[in-house]
């Protein structure tokens, strides 16, 4: 799965605050995720995170203008 830091992911199960979207802060063996609803940060094993992902939302990249 191609998840990069800065991506927003939508998970299958909601966080207790009710939000289902998370910002990816760090990737590796574990993922560090920040809840978009309450701001809580959690560490989650890669296998559990990839299994729970429903959608990956990429930030809009600004195109570099050439002079």
N, C-alpha and C positions, 0 to 999 in steps of 0.2 A: 504494500500500500504506500502511495507517495504522499506522505504527510510531512510538511515542513513547518519550522517555527514561524509564527505569525498567521498561520491558517486558523480558521474558525471551523470547528467540527460540531455537527449535530449528532447527539447520542440517542440511543433507543430509549433508555430510561432517564427520567428527569432527576435532577438534583433535589434535595429536600426543599430548597427555596422555590422550586417550580420551573427553573430554567433548564432547557435541554441543549443550550449552545455553550461551547467551551473554546477558549483561545489556547492554542498550543504555544507554550513558552519554551520548552526544551524537549528534544527527542534523543533517544538512545535506547538502552535496554529498558528504561522506564520513561514514561512521558510525564512532564509537569504541565498540568492543565489549570487554567484560571476560569472559574465560573463567570459567565457573562451577566448573571443575575445579581449575585451577592459579592463577587470578588474573591471568594475563598479559593486558595490554591491547593491542589492535591497532586500526589504522585500516584501513577497507575502503571502497572506492568504493561509492556508493549502488546502482549497477546490479548489481554483483557480490553485494552483501549481499541485495538483494531477490530476485535469482535463486536464491540458495542457501537461502532461508528455507523451512522445511517447516511450522512452526507458530509462532504468536505466543501467548505466555502472558501475560495481563494480571495485574498484582498486584490483590489483592482490595481494593476501595475501601471504606473505612469510611463508612457513611452518617452524615450530620450529623443529630443529633437536634434537633428543634425544641422550644422551651420553651413 
